[in-house]
Amino acid sequence: MTDQPVLARRLGTGDAVVVGLTAMIGAGVFSVFAPAAEAAGSLLLVGLGLAAVVATCNAVASAQLASAHPASGGAYLFGREVLGPWWGFVAGWGFVVGKTASCAAMAMTFAAYAVPGEEWVRRLAAVAAVVLLTAATVRGITRTALLARVLLGLTALTLVVALVVVAGGDAAAPAGGWTATGGLPGVLQSAGLLFFAFAGYARIATLAEEVRTPETLGRAVLVALGVVVVLYALVAVALLHVLGEGLAGSGEPVAAAVEAAGAPWAEPVVRVGAAAASLGALLALLAGIGRTSLAMARERDLPSGLAAVHPRHRVPHHAQLVVGAAVVGLVLVADLRGAIGFSSFGVLVYYAVANLAALRQPVAARRWPRAVNVTGLLGCVVLGASLPVPAVVAGLAVVAVGVAGRLVRLRVDRRTR
């Protein structure tokens, strides 16, 4: 017997679905379709379908692993438990660097919708948002369940307004003339970029210790992903209908769509909704990365100083400050497409490890066929390799730096024993 307290199993399928939706529907849907359309052209919806398939495989792998290992840590924990410490490190490192880039993309999305104007003004606004929200996380202020639901409702309402306006408008992009200039590589690249908009579904898997039955996780994953795929498909069709080829060059595609549809009154609504979604997602991610960094630092997979917890606010303040500084640096030097690509690469590395760990689980722990894990693993590898070359090169370089750092740490540990 153990005296360690356990979490209450109170959540049903509906509760888990809401958690998944709040994690998925956010800044990505307001920004990712433009770079994805630039890559895939008129075959954007094919790229969206591929991204949805890979996301589904990744999500069910995470749910299966969480049922067998109901503790926090995600693929970092799964990799360590099933495959070994090195795999866990690669997953955790991919998550930290990928989600740090996600934070930069969300800050830039906020600035694009909230502060139309010169590029340098937008970058300063994005930096200010990161600094203020980092300060909030250091003081222990994070998104509560109530705030998550409010932001989900606001984001959903914004998208519904945009869809209704576009459907009721007379504007339509000129027919013809836009082809899938990137071919199959372009479609694969668009799928890798669109994967950014799905990231967050594994949040459901973290509820393994709080759902009523293990089967709840699987149902919630499939329902939440199904809702999001339908919503994203509707948004993509609306953007293609109104903007056409112009979608590829739009910095604020959803706002541009309602303006093109002849409803300028709806543009401020979209901008406010997109800005709120971006800030909410940014705040949640900053807190999440800080806590993953804390867990890795406790295992000495990151510098031990990042494991410090503030004596008053009880948050990993060193980790939060380092993450905030890294996000500011990315905001100042990267563009939105580059940040999305780099983020997708890191997160695809994370889920590749999750699929491999699920594939290695014993039969008694399995809930889906191994073919699902094989598909997810191959999908992560193919989509990661298909991302823009600068994102792949930067991602591989950062992974190599992380591996080299851990090798040095292990060597130092052996010498000091």
C-alpha positions as CSV (number, residue, x, y, z in Angstrom):
1,M,0.0,0.0,0.0
2,T,1.1,3.6,-0.6
3,D,0.3,6.8,1.2
4,Q,0.8,8.8,-2.0
5,P,-2.5,10.6,-2.8
6,V,-4.1,9.9,-6.2
7,L,-6.3,12.0,-8.4
8,A,-10.1,11.5,-8.4
9,R,-11.5,9.7,-11.4
10,R,-14.4,12.0,-12.1
11,L,-14.1,12.9,-15.8
12,G,-16.4,11.4,-18.4
13,T,-16.0,11.5,-22.2
14,G,-17.6,14.9,-22.6
15,D,-15.2,16.5,-20.1
16,A,-12.2,15.0,-21.8
17,V,-13.4,16.1,-25.2
18,V,-13.7,19.7,-23.9
19,V,-10.2,19.6,-22.6
20,G,-8.9,18.4,-26.0
21,L,-10.8,21.0,-27.9
22,T,-9.5,23.8,-25.7
23,A,-5.9,22.5,-26.4
24,M,-6.4,22.2,-30.2
25,I,-8.6,25.1,-31.3
26,G,-6.4,28.2,-30.9
27,A,-3.9,30.3,-32.7
28,G,-3.0,27.7,-35.3
29,V,-6.3,27.9,-37.2
30,F,-5.8,31.7,-37.7
31,S,-2.3,31.5,-39.1
32,V,-1.3,28.1,-40.5
33,F,-3.5,28.0,-43.7
34,A,-1.5,30.7,-45.5
35,P,2.0,28.9,-45.4
36,A,0.3,25.6,-46.0
37,A,-1.5,27.0,-49.1
38,E,1.8,28.4,-50.4
39,A,3.2,24.9,-50.3
40,A,0.2,22.8,-51.6
41,G,-1.6,25.3,-53.8
42,S,-5.1,24.1,-54.7
43,L,-4.4,20.7,-53.0
44,L,-4.5,22.3,-49.5
45,L,-7.4,20.1,-48.4
46,V,-5.4,17.0,-49.3
47,G,-2.6,18.2,-47.0
48,L,-5.2,18.8,-44.3
49,G,-6.4,15.2,-44.6
50,L,-2.9,13.8,-44.4
51,A,-2.2,15.9,-41.3
52,A,-5.4,14.7,-39.7
53,V,-4.5,11.0,-40.3
54,V,-1.1,11.4,-38.7
55,A,-2.6,13.4,-35.8
56,T,-5.1,10.7,-35.2
57,C,-2.4,8.0,-35.1
58,N,-0.3,10.0,-32.7
59,A,-3.3,10.8,-30.5
60,V,-4.4,7.2,-30.1
61,A,-0.8,6.1,-29.4
62,S,-0.6,8.7,-26.6
63,A,-3.9,7.6,-25.2
64,Q,-2.8,4.0,-25.2
65,L,0.5,4.8,-23.5
66,A,-1.2,7.0,-20.9
67,S,-3.6,4.2,-20.0
68,A,-0.6,2.0,-19.1
69,H,1.5,4.9,-17.5
70,P,-1.0,7.3,-15.9
71,A,1.4,10.0,-14.8
72,S,2.5,13.4,-16.1
73,G,5.3,13.7,-18.6
74,G,3.8,12.6,-21.9
75,A,6.2,11.0,-24.4
76,Y,9.1,12.0,-22.2
77,L,7.9,9.6,-19.6
78,F,6.6,7.0,-22.1
79,G,10.0,7.0,-23.9
80,R,11.9,6.5,-20.7
81,E,9.6,3.8,-19.4
82,V,9.2,1.8,-22.6
83,L,12.3,2.5,-24.7
84,G,14.9,3.8,-22.3
85,P,16.3,7.1,-21.0
86,W,17.8,8.3,-24.4
87,W,14.5,8.0,-26.2
88,G,12.7,9.8,-23.4
89,F,15.3,12.6,-23.7
90,V,14.8,12.9,-27.4
91,A,11.1,13.1,-27.0
92,G,11.3,15.7,-24.2
93,W,13.9,17.8,-26.0
94,G,11.8,17.7,-29.2
95,F,8.8,18.9,-27.1
96,V,10.6,21.7,-25.4
97,V,12.2,23.2,-28.6
98,G,9.2,22.5,-30.7
99,K,6.7,24.1,-28.3
100,T,9.1,27.0,-27.7
101,A,8.8,27.7,-31.4
102,S,5.0,27.3,-31.1
103,C,5.1,30.1,-28.5
104,A,6.9,32.4,-31.0
105,A,4.4,31.5,-33.7
106,M,1.5,32.3,-31.4
107,A,3.0,35.6,-30.3
108,M,3.5,36.6,-33.9
109,T,-0.1,35.5,-34.8
110,F,-1.4,37.7,-31.9
111,A,0.6,40.7,-33.3
112,A,-0.5,40.1,-36.9
113,Y,-4.2,40.3,-35.9
114,A,-4.0,42.8,-33.0
115,V,-1.4,45.3,-34.4
116,P,-1.8,45.7,-38.2
117,G,1.1,47.9,-39.4
118,E,4.9,47.8,-39.9
119,E,6.8,44.6,-39.4
120,W,8.9,46.1,-36.6
121,V,5.8,47.3,-34.7
122,R,4.4,43.8,-34.9
123,R,7.6,42.2,-33.6
124,L,7.7,44.6,-30.7
125,A,4.0,43.8,-29.9
126,A,4.8,40.1,-30.0
127,V,7.8,40.6,-27.7
128,A,5.7,42.6,-25.3
129,A,3.1,39.8,-25.1
130,V,5.8,37.2,-24.4
131,V,7.4,39.3,-21.7
132,L,4.1,40.1,-19.9
133,L,2.8,36.5,-20.1
134,T,6.2,35.1,-18.9
135,A,5.9,37.5,-15.9
136,A,2.4,36.1,-15.3
137,T,3.6,32.5,-15.3
138,V,6.5,33.3,-12.9
139,R,3.9,34.7,-10.5
140,G,1.9,31.4,-10.8
141,I,-0.9,32.7,-13.0
142,T,-2.0,30.0,-15.5
143,R,-5.1,29.2,-17.6
144,T,-7.8,27.7,-15.4
145,A,-10.4,25.3,-16.6
146,L,-13.0,28.1,-16.6
147,L,-10.8,30.4,-18.6
148,A,-10.0,27.6,-21.1
149,R,-13.7,27.2,-21.7
150,V,-14.3,30.9,-22.1
151,L,-11.4,31.2,-24.7
152,L,-12.7,28.1,-26.5
153,G,-16.1,29.7,-26.7
154,L,-14.7,33.0,-28.0
155,T,-12.5,31.3,-30.6
156,A,-15.4,29.1,-31.8
157,L,-17.7,32.1,-32.0
158,T,-15.1,34.0,-34.0
159,L,-14.8,31.2,-36.5
160,V,-18.5,30.7,-36.8
161,V,-18.9,34.4,-37.5
162,A,-16.3,34.2,-40.2
163,L,-17.8,31.1,-41.8
164,V,-21.3,32.6,-41.8
165,V,-20.1,35.9,-43.3
166,V,-18.1,34.1,-46.1
167,A,-21.1,31.7,-46.8
168,G,-23.5,34.6,-47.0
169,G,-21.3,36.9,-49.1
170,D,-21.1,37.2,-52.9
171,A,-17.3,37.4,-53.2
172,A,-15.4,34.5,-54.6
173,A,-11.9,34.1,-55.9
174,P,-11.3,34.0,-59.6
175,A,-11.7,30.4,-60.9
176,G,-8.8,28.6,-62.4
177,G,-5.1,29.5,-62.7
178,W,-4.0,28.1,-59.4
179,T,-2.4,24.7,-59.5
180,A,-0.6,22.4,-57.1
181,T,2.8,23.8,-58.1
182,G,4.6,22.0,-55.3
183,G,3.3,18.6,-56.4
184,L,3.5,15.7,-53.9
185,P,6.4,17.3,-52.0
186,G,4.3,20.5,-51.6
187,V,1.3,18.5,-50.3
188,L,3.5,16.7,-47.8
189,Q,5.0,20.0,-46.7
190,S,1.6,21.5,-46.2
191,A,0.6,18.5,-44.1
192,G,3.6,19.0,-41.9
193,L,2.8,22.7,-41.5
194,L,-0.9,22.0,-40.9
195,F,0.1,19.5,-38.2
196,F,1.0,22.7,-36.1
197,A,-2.8,23.5,-35.9
198,F,-3.6,20.0,-34.5
199,A,-0.9,20.0,-31.8
200,G,-2.5,19.9,-28.4
201,Y,-4.7,16.8,-28.7
202,A,-2.3,14.8,-26.5
203,R,-3.5,17.0,-23.6
204,I,-6.3,14.4,-23.4
205,A,-3.8,11.7,-22.6
206,T,-2.6,13.6,-19.6
207,L,-6.0,12.9,-18.0
208,A,-5.3,9.2,-17.7
209,E,-5.4,9.4,-13.9
210,E,-8.6,11.3,-13.8
211,V,-11.0,9.7,-16.3
212,R,-13.5,7.1,-15.2
213,T,-12.4,4.3,-17.4
214,P,-9.4,3.9,-19.8
215,E,-11.8,3.6,-22.7
216,T,-12.8,7.2,-22.1
217,L,-9.5,8.4,-23.4
218,G,-9.8,6.7,-26.8
219,R,-13.4,7.9,-27.3
220,A,-12.5,11.5,-26.3
221,V,-9.5,11.5,-28.7
222,L,-11.5,10.4,-31.7
223,V,-14.5,12.7,-30.9
224,A,-12.3,15.8,-30.3
225,L,-10.2,15.2,-33.4
226,G,-13.3,14.6,-35.5
227,V,-14.8,17.9,-34.4
228,V,-11.5,19.8,-35.1
229,V,-11.0,18.1,-38.5
230,V,-14.6,19.2,-39.6
231,L,-14.0,22.7,-38.3
232,Y,-10.6,23.1,-40.0
233,A,-12.0,21.7,-43.3
234,L,-14.8,24.3,-43.2
235,V,-12.4,27.1,-42.5
236,A,-10.0,25.9,-45.3
237,V,-12.9,25.7,-47.9
238,A,-14.1,29.1,-46.9
239,L,-10.6,30.7,-47.2
240,L,-10.0,29.0,-50.6
241,H,-13.4,30.1,-51.8
242,V,-12.9,33.8,-51.0
243,L,-9.2,34.3,-51.2
244,G,-8.1,31.7,-53.7
245,E,-4.5,32.1,-54.7
246,G,-4.3,35.2,-52.4
247,L,-4.5,32.9,-49.4
248,A,-0.8,31.9,-49.8
249,G,0.3,35.5,-49.3
250,S,-2.0,36.6,-46.5
251,G,-0.7,37.4,-43.0
252,E,-4.2,37.3,-41.4
253,P,-6.2,35.0,-43.7
254,V,-9.4,34.8,-41.6
255,A,-9.6,38.6,-41.3
256,A,-8.8,39.0,-45.0
257,A,-11.6,36.5,-45.8
258,V,-14.3,38.4,-44.0
259,E,-13.1,41.7,-45.5
260,A,-13.1,40.2,-49.0
261,A,-16.6,38.8,-48.4
262,G,-17.9,42.4,-48.0
263,A,-18.4,42.4,-44.3
264,P,-15.9,45.0,-42.8
265,W,-17.9,45.0,-39.6
266,A,-16.8,41.4,-38.9
267,E,-13.1,42.1,-39.3
268,P,-12.7,43.6,-35.8
269,V,-14.6,40.6,-34.3
270,V,-12.2,38.2,-36.0
271,R,-9.1,40.2,-35.0
272,V,-10.2,40.3,-31.3
273,G,-11.1,36.6,-31.3
274,A,-7.8,35.6,-33.0
275,A,-5.8,37.8,-30.6
276,A,-7.5,36.3,-27.6
277,A,-7.0,32.7,-28.8
278,S,-3.3,33.4,-29.5
279,L,-2.7,34.9,-26.0
280,G,-4.6,32.1,-24.3
281,A,-2.6,29.5,-26.1
282,L,0.6,31.3,-25.5
283,L,0.0,31.5,-21.8
284,A,-0.9,27.9,-21.5
285,L,2.1,26.8,-23.5
286,L,4.6,28.9,-21.6
287,A,3.4,27.3,-18.4
288,G,3.5,23.8,-19.9
289,I,7.0,24.1,-21.3
290,G,8.3,25.4,-18.0
291,R,6.9,22.3,-16.2
292,T,8.3,19.9,-18.8
293,S,11.7,21.6,-18.4
294,L,11.3,21.2,-14.7
295,A,10.7,17.5,-15.0
296,M,13.7,17.1,-17.4
297,A,15.9,19.1,-15.1
298,R,15.0,16.9,-12.1
299,E,16.3,13.9,-14.2
300,R,19.3,16.0,-15.1
301,D,18.4,15.9,-18.8
302,L,18.5,19.7,-18.7
303,P,20.7,21.9,-16.4
304,S,19.8,21.3,-12.8
305,G,19.3,25.0,-12.2
306,L,16.0,24.8,-14.2
307,A,14.6,22.6,-11.5
308,A,14.4,25.5,-9.1
309,V,10.9,26.2,-7.7
310,H,10.1,29.7,-6.4
311,P,9.6,29.5,-2.6
312,R,6.5,31.8,-2.6
313,H,4.8,31.3,-6.0
314,R,5.6,27.6,-6.2
315,V,6.4,27.7,-9.9
316,P,9.6,26.7,-11.9
317,H,10.7,30.3,-12.2
318,H,14.2,29.7,-13.6
319,A,12.7,27.5,-16.4
320,Q,9.9,30.0,-17.1
321,L,12.4,32.8,-17.5
322,V,14.7,30.8,-19.8
323,V,11.8,29.7,-22.0
324,G,10.5,33.3,-22.2
325,A,13.9,34.6,-23.2
326,A,14.2,31.9,-25.9
327,V,10.7,32.8,-27.3
328,V,11.7,36.5,-27.4
329,G,14.8,35.6,-29.4
330,L,12.8,33.6,-31.9
331,V,10.2,36.4,-32.3
332,L,13.0,38.8,-33.1
333,V,14.7,36.7,-35.8
334,A,12.2,34.3,-37.2
335,D,9.2,34.7,-39.5
336,L,5.8,33.0,-38.9
337,R,6.3,30.3,-41.5
338,G,9.8,29.5,-40.2
339,A,8.5,29.3,-36.6
340,I,5.6,27.0,-37.6
341,G,7.9,24.7,-39.5
342,F,10.5,24.5,-36.7
343,S,7.7,23.9,-34.2
344,S,6.2,21.1,-36.3
345,F,9.6,19.4,-36.7
346,G,10.2,19.3,-32.9
347,V,6.7,18.1,-32.1
348,L,6.8,15.4,-34.9
349,V,10.0,14.1,-33.3
350,Y,8.2,14.0,-30.0
351,Y,5.3,12.0,-31.5
352,A,7.6,9.7,-33.5
353,V,9.0,8.5,-30.1
354,A,5.4,8.1,-28.7
355,N,4.4,5.9,-31.7
356,L,7.6,3.8,-31.3
357,A,6.9,3.4,-27.6
358,A,3.3,2.4,-28.3
359,L,4.5,-0.1,-31.0
360,R,6.8,-1.7,-28.4
361,Q,4.1,-2.1,-25.7
362,P,3.1,-5.7,-24.8
363,V,-0.2,-7.1,-26.2
364,A,-1.9,-6.8,-22.8
365,A,-1.5,-3.0,-22.8
366,R,-2.6,-2.5,-26.5
367,R,-5.9,-1.0,-27.4
368,W,-5.3,-0.4,-31.2
369,P,-3.6,-2.5,-33.9
370,R,0.1,-2.1,-34.3
371,A,-0.6,-0.9,-37.9
372,V,-1.8,2.4,-36.4
373,N,1.5,3.0,-34.6
374,V,3.5,2.1,-37.7
375,T,1.4,4.5,-39.7
376,G,1.9,7.2,-37.1
377,L,5.7,6.7,-36.9
378,L,6.1,6.7,-40.7
379,G,3.8,9.7,-41.0
380,C,5.9,11.7,-38.4
381,V,9.1,10.8,-40.2
382,V,7.8,11.7,-43.7
383,L,6.1,14.9,-42.7
384,G,9.1,16.0,-40.7
385,A,11.4,15.4,-43.6
386,S,9.0,17.3,-46.0
387,L,9.0,20.5,-44.0
388,P,10.8,23.6,-45.4
389,V,14.6,22.9,-45.6
390,P,15.6,25.7,-43.1
391,A,13.2,24.2,-40.5
392,V,14.5,20.7,-41.0
393,V,18.2,21.8,-40.9
394,A,17.6,24.0,-37.8
395,G,15.6,21.2,-36.1
396,L,18.3,18.6,-36.7
397,A,20.9,21.0,-35.5
398,V,19.0,21.7,-32.3
399,V,18.4,17.9,-31.7
400,A,22.1,17.3,-32.2
401,V,23.0,20.1,-29.7
402,G,20.7,18.5,-27.1
403,V,22.2,15.0,-27.7
404,A,25.7,16.4,-27.4
405,G,24.9,18.2,-24.2
406,R,23.5,15.0,-22.6
407,L,26.6,13.1,-23.7
408,V,28.8,15.6,-22.1
409,R,26.7,15.5,-18.9
410,L,26.9,11.7,-18.7
411,R,30.6,11.7,-19.3
412,V,31.1,14.3,-16.5
413,D,28.9,12.1,-14.2
414,R,31.0,9.1,-14.8
415,R,34.2,11.0,-14.0
416,T,32.9,12.3,-10.8
417,R,31.8,9.0,-9.4
